[in-house]
Amino acid sequence: MTEHPRVSVIVVSWNARPLLERCLPSVVATDYPNLEIVLADNGSTDDSVAWVKATYPSVRVISMGENLGFCRGNNRAIAETDSPFVVLLNNDVEVEPDWLGHLITRAETDRAIAAIQPKLLQFEDHGRFEYAGASGGHIDRLGYPFARGRVFFELEDDAGQYDDATDVFWATGAALLLRRDALDRVGLLDEAFEFHMEEIDLCWRLRSAGYRVMVEPRSRVFHIGGGSLPKESLRKTAYNFRNSLLMLYKNLPPSRWRRVFPQRLVMDGLALLRFLGLGEFAQAGSVLRAYWQAHRMKSAYTRPAEGQVVAPSYAKSIVTDYYLRKKRRFTDLAPEDFRL
């Protein structure tokens, strides 16, 4: 165990000086002693890079020259660093001074821990969980994600109910510590995803390779959220449905995929009908577009064989639990239905 292993904190940004002004000062104030902060700039045309260089000369700037998006931007930056640990940190995240030390301390307890997230709370309300990751994530048997502290859009207050450091199925890409030698083995973010679900796919691959994914709630960060794509964005809807399908297709053995897909098709069909019933015809079109894109993209993936991947962590359907059984909080779900 190394007392203070080197960590590269990577912040991908594009035309986001106001966010950097709000959040980067806290990152620079991190009290971890062996830290490199990297601004991976995706071809910004505002003055954000000039501001960072003038205000925080210790921050290393990697200029991409164009907008590579979240996945490609982070992958390029990871490739240009050599620290044994890297952190993917959104540009709209404020951190506490000791946030990183807690993550490293936990990661150093077991070399099998390949990914670990802090507790993710709302920027404007530090006592309430934030949508993007709360206190560690799970997916149900049909691939729908949820988290300790967030089921669909139901966000819980943080009353310490999820303060145990524990294994989870996925950790949020908004603030994600990753072990480099594990990435060398399983690969980086899937660049075909562009945005959304990429960290769940990565965590699934890590778990299937025998690594652990954890949450360390002693580490707390505060996320503004919605900075890249607002929740009503048609692109966000398309990415979420498309990437969720691709994630299932590439991580499930063919026999299990054939059982899961018809059930998933029914659930997504209900979501489509809901959009139509609400008069949100463009959103319904985004669901159809997501299916068309996923169908065209799936041939790029090599399917895993039986026994090569782990199953989703929640054995039931979070959709039916939430909408039919009215289970709106993570604590409403039966512990025996989880498998980690």
Phi, psi and omega in degrees: 000130176267133186299314180224076179297151181294137179231133172254117177264117187254123179243106176277134185213151176212115177049053189227041181304317180302320178293318179296321178297326181282322193250327184298324179305322180291326179293317178297330181277004177306135185269011178286134191277349185230073194230136171241125177257126184241122170267112177265098187271123184271053175071040181300144177250359172272195182259025184295320180294315179299321179295315180297315181298322181283324186272322183229076182297343178286343180283127178279128181254124172249114182267119182281334179086344178204167180277103182272355183079183186289309186293307182294322179297315178293318180299318179298317181292320177302318181295337181262012173238165181225016179291150178292341174232142172234151175238127169270119184230121178298153180284355179249034180241127172260141185238158171274156185305325185263012187301317187285322179302320178296319180295315181293318179303316179293314182299327183282354177284342184201119181294347177282348176283111184255338181216138181208138180242156170278177168288130183254116182242164182287142180297318184274347181215094185292352179261012184227138181294152179255147191303319194291347181189341178045238181245046176103141191250161175222164168230150179274182187293345178257004174094008179277129183272152171204178186213163173291106184109354179207117173241116190052237182260014179273108182256131182267154167288147178272105178248021181083007185288344179235041183269008177274133172286119189212164174286141176228172179279320178219153178241146188293139175285353178290332179202093193227113174275131183230141177272125188297319183292335173289320176296323178300331182275317188257348182098171184267199177296143178285109186291341176294337180288328181067291177223150170075129177074354183297324180286329177292317177300315179297315180296324178297316178296321178296316180295321179294335177274003176098005179272165177257147173239130188225167168239138176240094187290347174296333174274125182235134174226163189231120191251129175288309175082150177074013183289327181275305180223121177296158188296336180272002182297135176294323178296320180296317177301313181297316179298316183297312180291314182297310185290329176295318177296314180297320180299316178296315184298318185278341184251352177257140173299151183308320182296320180287322177302319181295333177278324186281321189301315179300322178292321178294322179299320178297313181297315179292329175296322177294322176296320177299315180295325178297314177302316180296318180296330178273359182077014180268070187292326178293322177295319176300320177297327178294324177295315179297319179296323179298318179294320179296316180294318180298320179298319181289331186270341190294336182292347181283350187254141172271126185282143177284154176275166176304136177084356182269349182228156175273156180278160171308153191280339181250119189284346181255188178260118178292334179295309180291326177297319184284309188275327182262317183267357175061034176271099190259350181237152180301324181290348176284344184275142184286127180303328182291348179272000178257144179224114180227000000 
